[in-house]
Amino acid sequence: MKILHTSDFHLTEEGNSHFKERWKGLRAVIKAGISSKVNLMVISGDLFDSNRAGDSLRTAIRSEFEKASFPIVIIPGNHDAESYSESVFFGENVTVINSLFKPVQLDGVSVWGFPYRELTAEKILLNLHRAAGMVNKNIPSILLLHGELLDISGVWENYGNEGVSRYFPVKLSYFKDLPWGYVLAGHFHTNFDIKRYRDNGYFVYSGSPVSITEKEVGVRKVNIFEIGKAPSAFPVESFYYEDLSIKLDPMEVKEPLKLVKEKLLKADPNAALLVKVEGYFNGRKYNINEKKLAGSITELLKEKACRKKVFEFRDIGEILEDETYREFVDRLNEISKDDEEKSEIENLMLRAMMEAD
């Protein structure tokens, strides 16, 4: 069996500024599943950003799911925990797992789901062992869950904007002696991440398939794998943020604005850019000041999907006029006749003054 594992779409209500990009992300993932000829797609929580969004989008999402040529299994996450009552219908090919003790059998694979609940680590472990006793060890089994892997905790931004609260905490050691060969998890947004809890046991975060916050940068991915083989990251054509950091160097022969243009041309046109321009430039040499450079870069960014810009550059003209620097240059000219040597020493002094300033 070939499985596509994803999570954390955080679909919003129509009218929200993020609605279109996240909805397109859902379509991109379904398209990836079709092109990869998967037999099953699993969504490990937070399909919706809120229970209200889950209620308003249910009819529309039904038609999207029905485009898939494979069954879809979903578990609730902390954002949409109340969106999946027994009476709601998401499509003929969609199954929602609302109980850890009610697995789904699909093509010889047992699919278990641990829906998000506010439970302590001790209670989670107790329930896992109770469910493990029900697993048929003669067939492959996978477990879906939505929570925080404590083995990588401390990096709170990896979980989106969840603050520093514990959400369904688990440890790799919990699964070492349990029968599931794959734990397919959600809640971790930043990137695809895989860890082993034994030789043939994989704990996998697929990462969000569309950037939810500016913390999730780079091409988004899903997890596609075959039972019996290692999970693998598969890129999807969805919205994402991309850091673009440009450092200006006063020793660079290229004009600052031209350097910025070249960097922007190399940026992925599908990405929303988070632009930071920093460093130093010689405004006197190119007849440009900080205000003019900032305005010119801002005009260039109008042609790009720029979500954020930060300017931390500085014109070193004032440093070049500094009395200490001028005295140093005069003294250097007196003691050295080697132009190459003078240039190198002058550059070192200039850099030291920039760092100390």
C-alpha positions in Angstrom: 0.0 0.0 0.0 1.2 3.5 -0.9 0.2 6.2 1.6 0.2 10.0 1.5 0.4 11.5 4.9 -0.2 15.2 5.6 -1.7 17.5 8.3 -2.2 21.1 9.4 -3.9 22.7 6.4 -5.7 25.1 8.8 -8.4 25.9 6.2 -10.2 29.1 7.1 -13.6 30.5 6.3 -14.2 32.2 3.0 -13.3 35.9 3.2 -10.3 35.3 5.4 -7.1 36.6 3.8 -5.5 33.1 3.9 -8.5 31.2 2.5 -7.4 31.0 -1.2 -3.8 30.0 -0.6 -4.7 27.2 1.9 -7.6 25.9 -0.3 -5.2 25.8 -3.2 -2.8 23.9 -0.9 -5.5 21.2 -0.3 -6.0 20.8 -4.1 -2.2 20.6 -4.6 -2.0 17.8 -2.1 -4.8 15.8 -3.6 -3.2 16.3 -7.0 0.1 15.0 -5.7 -1.7 11.9 -4.4 -3.3 11.3 -7.7 -0.1 11.7 -9.7 1.8 9.5 -7.3 -0.9 6.8 -7.5 -1.3 6.5 -3.7 -3.8 4.0 -2.3 -4.6 6.1 0.8 -4.4 9.7 2.1 -4.3 10.4 5.8 -4.7 13.8 7.5 -3.3 13.9 11.0 -5.3 16.8 12.4 -6.0 20.5 12.0 -7.6 20.2 8.5 -9.5 23.3 9.6 -8.3 26.3 11.5 -11.4 26.4 13.7 -14.5 24.4 14.4 -16.5 27.2 12.8 -14.4 26.9 9.6 -15.0 23.1 9.6 -18.8 23.7 9.7 -18.8 26.3 7.0 -16.5 24.5 4.6 -17.9 21.0 4.9 -20.1 21.1 1.8 -17.3 22.6 -0.4 -14.6 20.3 0.8 -16.8 17.3 0.1 -16.5 18.0 -3.7 -12.7 18.3 -3.4 -12.3 15.0 -1.6 -14.5 13.3 -4.1 -12.0 14.2 -6.8 -9.5 11.8 -5.2 -9.2 8.3 -6.5 -8.3 7.0 -3.1 -9.9 6.8 0.4 -9.1 9.6 2.9 -8.8 9.1 6.7 -8.9 12.1 9.0 -8.4 12.6 12.8 -9.3 15.8 14.7 -6.6 18.2 15.8 -6.6 20.8 18.6 -8.0 23.5 16.2 -10.8 21.4 14.8 -11.5 18.9 17.6 -15.3 19.5 17.5 -15.7 19.5 13.7 -16.3 15.7 13.3 -19.4 14.6 15.0 -20.8 11.2 14.0 -23.6 12.8 12.0 -21.5 14.9 9.6 -20.6 13.7 6.1 -17.4 14.6 4.3 -17.8 12.3 1.3 -18.2 8.7 0.3 -14.4 8.1 0.4 -13.8 9.9 3.7 -13.5 8.2 7.1 -13.1 10.1 10.3 -11.5 8.3 13.3 -13.0 9.7 16.5 -11.8 6.9 18.8 -8.4 5.3 19.4 -10.2 2.0 19.9 -12.0 1.9 16.6 -9.5 1.3 13.8 -10.2 1.2 10.1 -9.1 -1.7 7.9 -8.1 -0.8 4.4 -6.5 -3.1 1.8 -4.8 -5.3 4.5 -3.6 -2.4 6.6 -4.9 -1.5 10.0 -5.3 2.3 10.4 -5.5 3.6 14.0 -6.1 7.2 15.0 -5.7 8.9 18.3 -7.9 12.0 18.0 -6.7 15.1 19.8 -7.9 15.4 23.4 -6.6 17.4 26.4 -4.8 14.5 28.1 -1.7 14.2 30.3 1.3 12.3 29.0 0.5 9.6 31.5 -3.1 9.2 30.3 -1.9 9.2 26.7 0.6 6.4 27.4 -2.1 4.4 29.3 -4.5 4.6 26.3 -1.7 3.7 23.8 -0.9 0.5 25.7 -4.6 -0.4 26.0 -5.1 0.0 22.2 -1.8 -1.9 21.5 -3.4 -4.9 23.1 -6.1 -4.8 20.4 -3.7 -4.7 17.4 -3.6 -7.6 15.1 0.2 -8.2 14.8 -0.2 -10.3 11.7 -1.0 -7.3 9.5 0.7 -3.9 9.1 -0.6 -1.2 11.3 -0.2 2.6 11.4 -1.2 5.2 14.0 -2.3 8.7 13.3 -2.0 11.3 16.1 -1.9 15.1 16.5 0.5 16.3 19.2 3.8 17.4 20.5 6.9 15.2 20.4 8.7 16.1 23.6 12.0 14.8 22.1 12.1 17.9 19.9 10.4 20.3 22.3 11.8 23.7 23.2 11.6 24.9 19.7 8.1 26.3 20.1 7.9 28.1 16.8 8.0 24.7 15.0 4.4 24.3 16.1 3.0 27.5 14.5 1.4 30.1 16.8 0.5 27.7 19.6 2.4 29.5 22.4 4.3 27.5 25.0 1.5 25.2 26.2 1.8 21.4 26.0 -0.5 19.9 23.3 -0.9 16.1 23.5 2.7 15.4 24.6 4.3 12.1 23.6 7.9 10.7 23.5 9.6 8.4 21.1 10.1 5.9 23.9 6.3 5.4 24.2 6.3 3.6 20.9 9.4 1.5 21.1 7.6 -1.7 22.2 4.2 -0.9 20.7 3.0 -2.7 17.5 2.6 0.2 15.1 5.2 0.4 12.4 4.5 4.0 11.6 3.3 6.9 13.7 2.0 9.6 11.3 1.8 12.8 13.2 0.5 16.3 12.9 0.8 19.6 14.8 4.5 20.3 13.9 4.4 22.8 11.1 7.9 23.8 10.2 9.1 21.0 8.0 9.1 17.3 7.2 10.8 15.4 10.1 11.4 11.8 10.6 12.7 9.9 13.7 13.0 6.2 14.5 11.8 4.7 17.7 13.2 1.3 16.7 14.7 -0.3 13.6 11.4 -0.7 11.8 9.4 2.0 13.5 9.1 5.6 12.2 7.6 8.7 13.8 6.9 11.2 11.1 5.8 14.8 11.0 4.9 15.8 7.4 5.0 19.5 8.2 2.3 21.8 7.0 1.6 21.4 3.3 1.1 25.2 3.0 2.9 27.9 5.0 0.6 28.9 7.9 3.0 31.5 9.5 6.2 33.2 8.4 8.1 30.6 10.5 7.4 27.9 7.9 9.8 28.8 5.0 10.7 26.8 2.0 8.8 24.5 -0.4 6.1 22.6 1.4 6.1 18.8 1.5 4.0 15.8 2.3 5.0 12.3 3.3 4.6 9.6 0.7 5.7 6.0 1.3 4.9 2.4 0.8 4.2 0.1 3.7 7.5 -1.7 4.6 9.6 1.1 3.3 11.0 4.4 4.9 8.8 7.5 4.7 10.0 10.2 2.2 9.3 13.9 1.6 7.4 14.8 -1.5 7.3 18.5 -2.6 3.9 20.0 -3.4 3.1 23.1 -5.5 1.5 25.2 -2.7 1.9 28.6 -1.2 5.1 29.1 0.9 7.3 31.8 2.5 10.9 32.2 1.4 13.6 34.1 3.3 15.6 36.4 1.0 18.5 37.9 2.9 20.8 40.3 1.0 23.9 41.7 2.6 25.5 44.8 1.1 29.2 45.1 1.1 31.0 48.4 0.6 33.9 46.6 -1.0 31.6 45.1 -3.6 32.2 46.6 -7.0 28.6 46.0 -8.0 26.1 48.8 -7.5 23.8 48.0 -4.4 20.5 48.3 -6.3 21.8 46.1 -9.2 22.9 43.5 -6.6 19.4 43.5 -5.1 17.8 43.2 -8.6 19.9 40.1 -9.4 18.9 38.4 -6.1 15.2 39.1 -6.8 15.4 37.6 -10.3 16.7 34.3 -8.8 13.8 34.1 -6.3 11.0 31.6 -6.9 8.0 33.4 -8.4 5.7 31.1 -6.5 7.0 32.1 -3.1 6.0 35.0 -0.8 9.2 36.7 0.0 10.4 37.8 3.4 13.0 40.2 2.4 15.8 41.5 4.6 18.5 43.9 3.2 21.3 44.6 5.5 25.0 45.6 5.6 26.8 48.7 4.4 27.2 50.6 1.1 29.2 53.5 -0.2 26.6 56.1 -1.1 29.1 58.6 -2.3 30.5 56.2 -4.9 27.0 55.6 -6.5 25.3 58.9 -5.7 22.6 57.2 -3.6 21.6 57.6 0.0 19.7 55.4 2.4 16.3 56.9 1.7 16.7 56.7 -2.1 18.0 53.1 -1.9 15.0 52.1 0.3 12.6 53.7 -2.1 14.1 52.0 -5.1 14.1 48.6 -3.5 10.5 49.1 -2.4 9.6 49.8 -6.1 11.3 46.6 -7.2 9.4 44.6 -4.6 6.0 45.8 -6.0 6.7 43.4 -8.9 7.2 40.5 -6.4 4.9 38.7 -3.9 6.7 40.3 -1.0 5.0 39.8 2.4 7.5 41.6 4.5 10.6 43.8 4.0 13.2 44.8 6.6 15.9 47.3 5.7 18.9 47.3 8.0 21.6 48.8 5.7 23.7 51.8 6.3 25.5 54.3 4.1 29.1 54.4 5.2 29.6 57.9 3.8 29.6 59.3 7.4 32.3 56.8 8.4 34.4 57.8 5.4 34.2 61.4 6.7 35.1 60.4 10.2 38.2 62.2 11.4 39.8 59.1 12.8 39.4 57.3 9.5 40.8 60.2 7.5 43.8 60.5 9.8 44.4 56.8 9.4 44.3 57.0 5.6 46.6 60.0 5.6 49.1 58.2 7.8 48.8 55.0 5.6 49.6 57.0 2.5 52.8 58.3 4.2 54.2 54.9 5.2 53.1 52.8 2.2 53.6 53.2 -1.5 52.1 49.9 -2.5 48.6 50.6 -3.7 47.4 47.0 -3.3 48.7 46.8 0.2 47.2 50.2 1.1 43.8 49.0 -0.3 43.9 45.9 1.7 44.8 47.7 5.0 42.2 50.4 4.3 39.5 47.8 3.8 40.4 46.1 7.1 40.3 49.4 9.0 36.9 50.3 7.4 35.4 46.9 8.3 36.7 47.3 11.9 35.1 50.7 12.2 31.8 49.4 10.8 31.6 46.6 13.3 32.6 48.9 16.2 30.1 51.6 15.2 
